[in-house]
Every structure is written in structure tokens, then in C-alpha cells.
């Protein structure tokens, strides 16, 4: 759904009006889409149009990367917490 925000913001920054925004639920997976004015989008320079099209994908990629980094951070903290806990227990025993 954040990809939709990326496409919407990129289209708005290029002056392309939004025709509609839709939010839906497909089985159990939420989704969203944004429809930009196709005629104005076709009039843009190719690189600018590509930037508008790819904005949603890059927003999703950044969110995915952020989630992976958070998961790795949690695993590292859990591992360090277990190691420190065991070292503390061993130092109290000896």
C-alpha cells in the first residue's frame, strides 16, 4: 500500500492529476492502486514517466529493506542478550 503512496506523490510532483485511488482486499491480502491521468502521463518525457511508474516499486523496496534490517537487529539483540545472560549466570556460579 505504501507503493501507492509513492506513485501518487510522484505523479503529483510532476503535475499529473489523480483520477481515483482504490483500496481493496483480495482474499486476505490488502491492496491499493492509484489511477493517474493517462494522457498527461504519456506526454511526459520518457525518463520522467519512468520515474513516476517506478516510484511505487522503490517505496516498497525501501520498506522491505527496512523490515529486513529490523528483523536482523532483533535477532542480533536476542543473540547478544542470550550470550550476556549466560555469561552473567556463569560468572555468578564461579
Buried (B, 14 or more C-beta within 10 A) or exposed (E): EEBBBBBBBBBBEBEBEEEEEEEEEEEEEEEBBBEBBEEBBEEBEEEBBEBBBBBBEBBBEEBEEEEEEEEEEEEEEEEEEEEEEEEEEEEEEE
